[in-house]
Amino acid sequence: MSKYYKQTKIAVPENPIQELIKVNCLLKNLVHSGQFTEALHLFRQSHSSLHLRPDHYTVSTALTACANSHETRVGDQLHAHSIQSGLKRFPHVTNTLLSLYAKSCHLDSVKRVFDEIKEPDVYSNTTLLSACMKLGEVEYARRLFDQMPQRNVAVWNAMITGCTGNGHDEVAFDLFPSMHALGVKADKYTYASVLSLCSLEHIDFGRQVHSLVVKTGFTRRVSVINSLLTMYFNCKSVADAYGVFEEVGFEVGDSITYNAIIAGFVSIDRDEEALFMFKDMQTAGLKPTELTFVSIMGACLFSKFARQVHGQAIKMCFEDCTSVNNAAISMYSNCGDIDSARLVFNRLQEKDIVSWNAIIASYAQENSSHEAMLAYLQMQRNKIEPDEFTIGSLLASSDTVEAVEMIQAVVVKKALISKVEVSNALLSAFCKNGETEQASKVFNGMESRNLISWNSMISGFLLNGSPFCALHQFSTLLVQGWRPNHYTLSLVLSVCASISDLRYGKQVHAYLLRFGYFFRMLLGNSLIALYSKCGDLTWSLRVFENITEKDSISWNSIISAYAQHGEGKEAIRWFEAMQYSSEVKPDKATFTAILSACSRSGLVSEGIRFFDLMVNGYGIDPEGDHFSCIVDLLGRAGFLDIAAGLMKDRGVGIEPSVWWSLLSSCAAHGHLQLGCIAAEFLIETGKDDPAFYVVLSNLYANAGKWEESAKLRELMKKCGVVKQPGSSWIAS
């Protein structure tokens, strides 16, 4: 079709008026089909013809082609032509000029053209308002809006939409009630714009708008329904979202409606519901779109479903679609199928920055730092510049300080260091590799910081055994006027727990009570652990009982608290209470806690019962911690042969912690033969832990094997293994 227009020669017409109408129709069709270059080519032909004189329709259509293809230079020429030919007096010509300069971000030109219009119409006003809002002249737009004698719904929409799209949400929230109070009836565009603003803190306002939607009969408008679905999912109100869909979505919904509800379920990790809606969408006779596959691939966490969805995308001709392939790379990565992710990436013909970021993130997720770096180098050879996501993934996979420093050099060279996300990733990478001093240099050199920057430093100090530096960092945060979030406070509580600082911990507890943070489950769980480690079991229980919504971590924390204090029977009581609770089920960590409680309290029969319940009742495969607890339980009670038999039944892959539990029990009960087997295995692991040698040496001595004990001490000296002297915080 485009070739036809390029080759068209405008002959001498018998009827110039009819020929011009024909040219205008052709121009209109080309613009509507997105063939802007061909449209401008046709305009030049008609303009150069001696027999045709372009009219106001020809010029306005050509200006539309310039606006959509960002051909500002050609647009300026058409502007000059419209003035010279007198065609600028027509409203649709001036309005198209406004659109041209608005899309080209030339606000001064927009204002100049607008000022030359004698009687601006609705389109003129809305175009000017939208351009001002888009280009940051909010106050100018508001003054202009206030001066307009007639403000219909289109003008109000221009202001509200401009506010929502440019970060002025509060202004939009004020405009909508004012519009309603003045009797201006909202339309589908108004409702869609306002609903898109509503987050969790504005859910009540959103529900009021929803009531207006029902009252004014807009529940049959697909765009409004889609906005309602998106709003409720953004507010984590799944029941309301599904209620909207069940009420009218089945009847009037389109592909976008299904896309909204699928994306909503994926965003809150309700993957099964998302897959069900994907299937239901096709049952309803609607074809999945590009966005459908991008969303649903985020719900596929198992290779079986991933391959089925990917196969369907290929079958529906999305094989060469870059965005779908990018989603497929991430999908296979989330399934742990890095080979399939690599295959999709290698077959992708048109790779964009998202494609490269997806494969680098996939390697980072697998801790394949070498592969991630190779992918980055290949990306550079393809002339694609990294962004903050590329750097973040590379730093997340970096397992040496040298690698982090190399990426830091790239960050400085590419001028990405000014981005706070990059600096945060950089200081986190240094902390992960034990370089808190380097991380502090990055932190102190940041031009702008956010709360993540502070949290990363506090977390880094905690992980690297510098709790007092972490507390100092938190104090500095408060002094500089920052408001910590629940994650900051949970970190600080963990710091206090690690050094048993009950006084500071209580101050943090008071802070979160004062500022209303206590209702966060994360903080309640951290407080239980704090008081438990500081020896205050009463306060642990009090905090637990005051948590309104308990998760598995809450239950595990209180069970662990009693376990640490040797209160095995109380731990069992709380475990049974958890079982009878309909809220949560015991998980792997729960059984680790209860088995530890039984071990510390010598409750052998109960421990064996819980181990059996874990395997046969809940279908949980025992891991190293569980075997370590049960071996410790049996060993402490003197059932060493049973413990050894249990380990033999497990076969290969027994963790060192299990052998260590067995060795400790052998030392306590003087079982030399079995103790030697356990110690031999631990020494073969290559860990030069002096405790292994000391326990085995004492085991030999207690059995009267003084020569073997002395030889072992000599072996320690030869291998350079030194027993660290004990220390205590308790001052004499």
N, C-alpha and C positions, 0 to 999 in steps of 0.2 A: 504493500500500500504506500509506504513512504517513498519507494523508488518511483512509483507512478507520479507522485507530487513533484519530486525533484526533476523529473524529465518533462513535466508539463510545460508547454509553450503556449502562452496566451496569444491566440490569433486575433486578427482584427474582427471585432464582434459586429454582428448585424444589429443587435440591440444592446448597447452598453449598460443600460440599467439592469436588464436581466442577467447579463454576464457578471456584473458586480455582485448581484444577489447570490449568484452561483459561487463566486469566489469567497464571499462572506460565509456561506454555508460550509464550504470546504475548510476554511480557516477554523471555524467553530468546531468541526468534527476532529480536526487535527489536534486542537488544544484540549478538547475533552478526552482524547485518547492518549494524551501525554506526549505527543510528537511535536515538541515546541520548536526544535531546530527546523523541521520541515515547514512549520507554520510561518516562521520568519522568512524562510526562503521563498515561499509563495507570496508573502506580502511584498518582498523586494521586487518580484516579477511584476506584480500588479502595479506597484508604484512606478516602476520604470517604463511601464506601457504608456504609449502616447494616447491611447484610446480609453483607458480606464482611469478614473479619479477616485482614490480611496475615500470613503465617507467615514462618519463617526463610528459606525459599527466595525468597519475594517480596522481603524486605528485602535479602538478599545480592545478588540480581540488580539491584535498584535502586541499591545501593551501587556495583556494577560500572559501571553507567551513569554515576554521578557521577564515579567515578575516571577513566574514559576521556574524559569531557567536561570535566574539571577544574571541576566544579560543587561546590566545597568547602563553600559555604554550605548547599546542600541536603544535602550529605553530613553536615555537623554536625547538622542536624535529624534525619536518619535515625539517626545515632549516638545522639542523645538518645532517640529512639523505641525503639531496640533495648534501651537500658538500662531504660526505663520499662516496656516490655512483657516484659522478661525474655528476649528473643530473643538477647541478647549471649552467653548461655551456650553457644550453638552454635558449634563451631569455624569453620565456613565463614563465619559472620557476622563474627567477630573477624578472621579472615584477610582478608576483603574490606575491613574497616576499615583494616587495616595497609596494604593495597594502595592504598586511597584516599589516606591521608596520605603514603605514600611517593611516589606520583605527583604529589602537591601540594607535595612538598619540605618537609613539616612534620615534621622529624625528632623533635622533642620529643613530638609527638602519637603518632608511631610507637612510640617508647620507652614512653610511658605505656600505650598499648593492649597492647603486648607484655608489660609487667610485670604486667598484670591477668589474663593468660592463665595458668591453673593448670598445664596440661600442653601446652606448645607442641609443635606437630607440625613436620614437615619444611617445609611451606609457610611457617609462622610464622617459623621460623629463617632460611630463605633470603630472605624478604621483608625482615626486619630487617637482615640482613647486606648485602644489595644496596643498601638505602636508606642505610646508614652509609657504604658505600664510595662511592656516588654523591655524597653530600653532604659528603665530605671527612673523615669520622670514621674513618680507617683504623685507628688504634691501638685505638680502642674496639671496632671490628669484629673485630680480631685477638684481643683479650682475650676477647670473647664467644665467638669461634670456638674458642679454646683451652679454654674452660670447658664446652663442649658435651659431654655424656657420649657421645652417639651422633652420629657424623658420617658420613652416607651420601654417595653421589656427588653428590646434588643440593646438599648443603651445601658440599661442596668446589667444585662448579661456581659457586655463588654467589660464593664468595671469589675464585676465579680470574677469572671474568668481570668482577667488580667491579674487580679490579686492572687487567685489560687495558683496560677502558673509561675508567679514570680516571688513567692515567699512572703506575701503580705496577707497571711491567713486571717489575722485579727480584723483587718479592714473589711475583708469579705464577710466575716461573721457579723460585723456591724451593719453592713449594707443590706443583707437579706431581710432582717426584721424591719428596717426602715422602708424598704420597698414594699413589704407586706402591709405595713401600717398606712402607707400612702395609697393603698388600693390598687397597686400595679400587680396584675396577676402573673405569677411565675409560669414559665413554660418548661418543656422537657430539658432544655439546655440549662436553665437556672437550677433546677433540681439536681441535675447531674453534676454541675460545678460545685454546688454547696455540699452535697453528700460526699464528694471526693475529699473534702477538707476534714471530715469528722474522724478523729482518732479516738483512742480509749477515753481520754479526758473529756471529750466532747460527745460522748455517746448519748447523753440525755438530749442534747440539742439535735443530734441525728434522729432520735426517735420522734421528736416533735416534727421535724421535717417529714419523716415517714408518715406521720398522721396527716399532714397537709397533702401529701401525695395521694393518700387514700381518699381524703375528703374531696379533692379536686379532680379525681378520676384519672390520674396519670399512671395507675398501676398496670394499664394495658400498654404502656410505652416501653419498648424493649430497653432503650438507653437508660431509662430511670430505674428499671428493675436491675439492670447490670450494675448501676452505681450503688443501689441499696445492698446488693450482695457483696460488693467490694468493701463497702463501709463496715458491714457487720463482721466480715472476716478480719478486717484491719483492727477492729475492736475486740477480736477474739470471742465474739458472741455467735457461736456456731448455730445454736438453736434458732436464733432470730434469722440468720442467713438461710438456713434450711426451710424455715417457715415461709419466708418470702418465695423461695423457689417452689415449694409444694403448692403454695396458693395460686400463683400465676405463671411460674416459670415453665411448667410443663406445657401450658397452653400457648403462651406468646413468646417463649424463649427461642433464641437463635443460637448459632455457634458461639457468639460472644458470651451469651449467658452461661453456656456450659463451660466455656473457657474460664469465666470468672469464678464459678463454683469449684472447678477442678484446681485452679491456681490457689484458691482459698484453702481448700483442704490440704494441699501440699504445703502451704506456708505454715500450717499449724501441726504438721507431721501426722495428719490423718490420712495415711497413704492408702489404706484399704478402701475408704470412702471415695477417694479420688479415682481409684481404678474402677470402682463400681459406676461412678458417674461417667467415666470415659466409655464404658461399655453401654451404659444407658443412652448416651448421646447418639451412638450409632444405631441403637435399637429404634430411636425416635426418627431415624432417617436423615440425620445431620452428619455431614462429612467433617472429620477432624481437620483443623487448619494447621498452619505452621505453628501458631502459638499454642494450640492444643498439645501437639507433640513436645514442644519445649517444656510445657508445664508438667505433663504426665510423666515424662522421663525423670523428673525429680522425685517421683513417687516409687520408682522401681529400684528396690534395694536388694533384689535377688536376681541372679543371672537368668533364670527361667523366664520371668516376666520381662526383663530387659530385652532379651532377644526377640520375644514375641512382639513387643511394642516397636522395636527398631525394624523388625521385618515388615510390620504393617506400614510404617513410615516409608520404607523403600517401595513397597507395593503401591502406595498412593503417590508415587513420583516425587518424594521429598529427598531422594538419594543425593542430589547435588545441592540441596539447600544448606547453606553454611550454618545458620542458626540452629537447625535441627541436628546437624552433625556435631556442633559444639555441645549441645545438650546431651547427645549420645556419648560423647567422650567422658563427660562428667558422670553420666549415669553408670557406665561400665566401671569407672573408677570407684564410685560409691559401692558397687557390688564386689569390689576387690579383684575385678577382672582387668588387670592392666594391659594384658595382651590384646584384648578386644578394643580397648580404648586407643592403643597405639595403632591398631589396624585401621580403625575409623579415621584417625588423624592422618595417617599416611595416604589413604585413598582420597582424602578431601582435596579437590582441585584448587578452590579459592579459599585460602586460609586468611582470616583476619586476626587482629590482636587477641580477640576472645578465644579463637582456636588455639593459639600458642599458649595463652594463659591457662586454658583448660588442660592441656597436656602437661605443662610444667607443674600445675597444681596436682595433677594425678600422680606424677612422680614424687612430689613432695609428700603426698598422703601416704605413699608407700615407703617413705624415708629413703628414697633413691636419689641422694644428692648428686651423684655423678651423672645419672641420666637427666636430671633436671637441668644441670649446667650445660650438658651437651645440647639439649633442646634449645636453651637460651642462645648458645653460640650459633646454632643453625638459624634461629630466628633473626639474629643480627646479620647473618649472611644473606638473608632474604630481604634486607633493608626495612625491617619492621622494628620501630623503636619501642622499648619497654615502657610500661606505665607502672603505677603504684601497685597494681595487682600482680604483675610479673615479679617485681622486686619482693613483694610480700611472700610469695610462694617460694622463691629462691632462698630467702632468709629462713623461712620455716624449715626447709630441708637441709640447711647448712649444719654440718656436724663438727666443724673445726673452726677455731678462731681465724685461721688463715683464710678460709672460704668467706667468712663474714667480712673480713677486712677487704678482700678483693671486691665483694659486692658493694661495700661502702665506697670504694674508689669509683665504681661505675655510677653509683648514685650521685656522687659529687660531680662527676664529669657530665652526666646527663641532666644536671640541674634539677634533680628530683628531691634533693635533701630538704627543700623548703616545704614539701608536702608533709603534713603532720602524720599521715598514715605511714609514710615511708620511714620517717624518723622513729615512730613507735615500733615498727617491725624491726628496725635496726637495733634499738636498745634491748628489745626482747630477745633477739638472736644472741647478742653479747651476753646477756644474763643467762641464757640457756647453756652457753658454753663456758660459764664460770667467770666471765670478765665483767664484774660489776663496776670496776673502775672505768673501763672503756664505755660502758653503758651510761655512767654518770656524766662523762664528757659529752656524749651525744645529747643527753637530757639537758644539760646546762647550756649547750649551744643551740638549742631549738628556739627559733624566733617566736613561734606560737605553740602552745601546748593545749591538749585537751585532757579530760579526766582519765582517758585510757593511758596517756603518757605517765601520769602519776601512779596509776594502778600497776602498770608494767614495772616501774621501778620498785615499788613496795613488794610486789610478787618476786622480783629478781633478788632482792635482799633476803627475803624469806627462804627462797629455794637454795641460796648459796650460804646459808648459815650465818647471816648478819642480821639477827632480829632487832638489835638496838638501832641499826641504821634504818631499818624499815619503820620503826616507831618514830624516829627523828624525821623521816620523809613525810610521814602522815601528819606530824605536828606542823611541819612547814606548809603542807597543803592547806591546813586549817588557817594558819597565820596569814597566808596569801589570799584568803577569802574564797577558796574553792569549797564547793558543797559536795562531800563524798556521796557516792551512791551505795547501794546495798552490796555490790561486789567489793568496793573499797573496804567497807566495814567488816565484811566476812574475812578479808585478808588480814586485817589488823587483829581480829579476834583469834585467827589462826596463829599469828605471831605471839600474842599473849599466851595462848595455850602451849606453844612450843617452849616457852621459858617459864611457864607456871606463874605468870605475873597477874595475880588475881586483882590487885589494886587497879592497875591500868585497864584490865578487862572490864571491871565494874564501871569505870568511867565511860568506856565505849558503850556498855549496856545502857547507861543512863542517857548518853547522847542519842542512841537510836530510839529510846522510849520518848525522849523529848520531841524528836522530829518525826515521829510516826513511822519509823522503819520496821517496828517489831513484827508487823504482819507478814513480812517476807519470810517464807519457809527457810531460805538459805541462811538467814541470820539466826533464826531460832535453832537450827541444827548446829550452827557454829557455836552458839552459846552453850548448848548442852555439852559439846565436846570441851569447851573452855572450862566450865565448872567441874566437869569430871576429872580433867587432867590436873586441876588445881586442888582436887580432893574434897570438893564441896558437892556431894551427891544430892543433898537436899535441894540445892538451887537447880541442879540439872533436871531433877524431877519436876520442880515448879515451872521451869521454862517449857518442858515438854508438855505439861498439862495445859499450858496457856496457848500452845500453837493450835489455831483453829482448823487448819487444813494440813494434816500430817502426810508426808510421803514416806517412801521406804527408807530414805536416809534418816528421817526423824526417828523412826522405830529402831533402826540399826544403831543410831547414836545412843539411845537410852539403854538398849540391851548391852552395847559395848561398855557404857558407863558402869553398869552393875558388874560386868565381867571383870573390868579393870580393878574394881574394889573387892573382888573375891566374893561377891554376893551372887553365887551361881543360881540359887533357888529363886531369887527375885528376878534374875535375868530370864529364867525359864517362865516365870509368871507373865512377864511382859511379852515374851515370844508367843505364848498361848493367846494373850490378848490381841496381838497382831493377827494371829491366825483367824480369830473370830471376827476381826474387823473386816468389813466389806470393802474398805477403801483400797488397801494395797495387799499384795501377796509377798511372802518372804522371797528374797532373791539370794544370789551367791554370797553377797556380803553379810546378809542376815545369818546365814548358816555358819559363816566364819566366826561371827560374833558369839553365837550361842554355843558352838563347839569350844571356843576359847573359854567361855564362862564355865562350861562343864570341866574342862581341863584344869583350870585354876582352882576349882572347888572340889576336884576329885570325884565328880559325879559320873562314874564310868558307865553304868547301865543307861543313864539318861543320854549321855553323849553318843553311845552306840545307837540308841533309838533315834536320835535326831539325824545321825549320819544316814541311817536306813531311810528315814522319812525324806531326806533331801534327794536321795537317789531314786527311790521307788515311789515316793509320794508326789514329788514335784518335778521329777525327771531332770534334775540338775546333775550334770557330770562333775564329779569331784575334781578340783584343781589343787595346785600345790599347797595353798593355804589350808584347805580342808584336810588334806592328808597330814600336813604338819601338825594341825590341832589334834587329830584323832590319834596319831602316833605319839604325840606328847601326852595325851590323856592316858593311853594304855601304858606308856613307858613310866609315867609318874606313879601309876598304880602297881607297877612291877610286872605287868603282862608284856614283857619284852619279846617273847617268842611269838605272841599273837601279833604284835606290832610289826615284827620282821616278816611274818607270813603275809600280812596285809600289803607290805611293800613289795614282796615277791610276786603277789598276785597282780599288782599294778604293772610290773614289768619295767621296760625301759622308760626313760624320760622322767625319772624321779628328781625333783628339784633339790638343790643343796639344803634348803631350809628343812626339808623332811629328814635328811640325814643328820642335820645338826640337832634336831629334836631327839632323834634316836641316840646320838652320841651323849647328849646331856643326861638322858635317862640311864644309859649304861653306866655313866660315871656315878650317878646317884645310887645305883643298886650294885655297883661293882661287877658288872658283866663285861669281863675283859675281852673275850673272843668277839662278841658282837660289836663292842666298842671299837676294836681295832679295824673291823671291816668298814664301819661308818667313817672313822677318821681317815682311813686310806682313801676312800672315795673323795672326801672333802679336800684332802691335800692334792689329789690328782686334778681337781678342778682348776688348779693354778692360782687360787686366791691365797695370798700370804697373810691370812688372818692368824695372828698369834694365839687367839683363843683356842683354835683347833689343837695346836701343839701343847698348850698348857693343860687343857682338859685331859688329853691322852697321856701326858706325862704324869699327871696326878692319878690317873686310872692305873698306870703301871705301878706307881709308888704304893697306892692303897692295896694292890694285889701282892706287894712284896717284891716286885720286879724292879729293884733299884738300879740295876745295870741298864736295862732298857730305858728307864726314866732319864738317867744321866745322858745316854746316847741321844735321846730326843732333844734334850736341852742343848747339847753340842751342835746338833743339826740345825737348831734354830739360829745359833750364832753364825754358823757357816753360810746359811741362806740369808742372813741379815734381817731375820724376823725379830722385831723387838716388841716386847710386851709394854703397852702404854701404861704409865702409872695412873692410878685412880685419882679422881678429884671430886670435890664436893662443894656445893654452893653454901653449905651450912658453915658459918664462921664459928670458930671456937671462942 
